[in-house]
Amino acid sequence: MNTADFYIESLELLPHIEGGYFKEVYRNDDIIDNSALPDRYVGNRCLGTSIYFLLKNNDVSKLHRLQSDEIWHFYDGCPIHIVMISPRGKLIERTLGLDINNGQIPQLLIPKHHWFGAYLSDVDSFGFVGCTVIPGFEFQDFIMAKRERLLNEFPEYSEIINKLT
């Protein structure tokens, strides 16, 4: 059994709607009342959540955005390329990994409202990370990108939009 399949089976990771595999491993018990949250939230939220997330081979994390900040933490495997498009249309590319001397970083903040997705630096490998969302993740805060909409809005990024949608 390869390492990716070992993680998927032993940690009971499930297919994720955005691509790859995941499992929620932490959901804080404390609740933030909706009246104390910014207007972009509907309903209460817990203080924070955390998941395992794994990409393998040709998997990609399709472009999506959240209402909250998300932090990715690198655990194992090959470097993961993360692509973000800011609300103002700036393309930001970072590589999550442990080779700091070559520009990789072991942790990355993805700001709220940024379109983002990810792919592996080696399609014959895998990338295993943790993702933390504050306030806690709720699927109603998740928006999957629509290819045509993003191509119309950001035609200069057509190659990466086509790859990650």
C-alpha positions, -999 to +999 in steps of 0.1 A: +000+000+000+014+034-009+016+062+016-014+082+002-036+051+005-023+044+039-034+079+051-067+076+033-075+042+049-060+046+084-074+081+089-107+073+072-105+102+047-134+106+024-137+122-011-141+160-009-164+180-032-135+202-042-113+172-050-089+151-029-098+135+004-106+149+039-118+143+074-128+168+100-107+162+131-116+191+153-147+213+158-145+237+188-174+234+213-176+271+219-201+289+198-200+325+185-235+340+184-244+353+150-250+388+164-212+390+173-201+379+138-196+400+107-227+404+084-213+379+059-223+350+082-258+336+085-262+317+118-239+309+146-203+296+142-180+276+164-146+292+172-127+270+148-124+238+128-096+216+115-094+189+088-069+165+073-067+170+035-049+149+010-043+152-028-029+123-047-017+119-083-038+141-106-062+153-079-066+190-076-083+212-051-108+230-074-110+268-071-134+278-044-136+305-017-147+308+019-162+335+041-134+328+067-096+327+066-081+293+062-046+282+072-030+252+054-003+233+073+021+209+054+025+174+068+039+150+043+044+142+006+055+164-023+051+202-024+017+215-031+012+245-054-016+268-041-031+294-064-052+323-051-070+351-069-077+381-046-110+399-046-091+427-066-079+402-092-043+397-082-029+362-089-009+348-059+010+316-061+027+299-032+043+264-027+035+246+005+064+223+015+095+219+037+122+231+013+124+266+027+157+274+010+139+271-024+109+292-015+085+266+000+066+274+032+052+249+057+021+270+065+000+294+045-028+318+052-055+319+026-075+351+033-113+351+032-130+358-002-099+347-022-106+321-049-081+294-043-072+259-054-042+236-053-023+209-072+007+187-067+042+194-079+045+157-088+015+139-102+031+105-092+030+115-055+007+129-029+004+159-006-010+157+030-019+188+049-041+201+077-065+230+072-077+252+100-107+276+095-116+304+120-144+310+127-153+273+121-161+260+087-197+255+076-206+243+041-229+272+036-198+295+036-182+274+007-186+286-029-173+265-057-160+285-087-178+284-120-154+282-148-172+305-172-177+332-146-140+332-136-129+331-172-151+362-179-138+380-148-101+370-151-093+360-187-056+366-181-056+335-158-074+312-182-047+285-180-049+280-142-087+285-141-091+258-167-068+235-147-085+241-114-122+241-124 
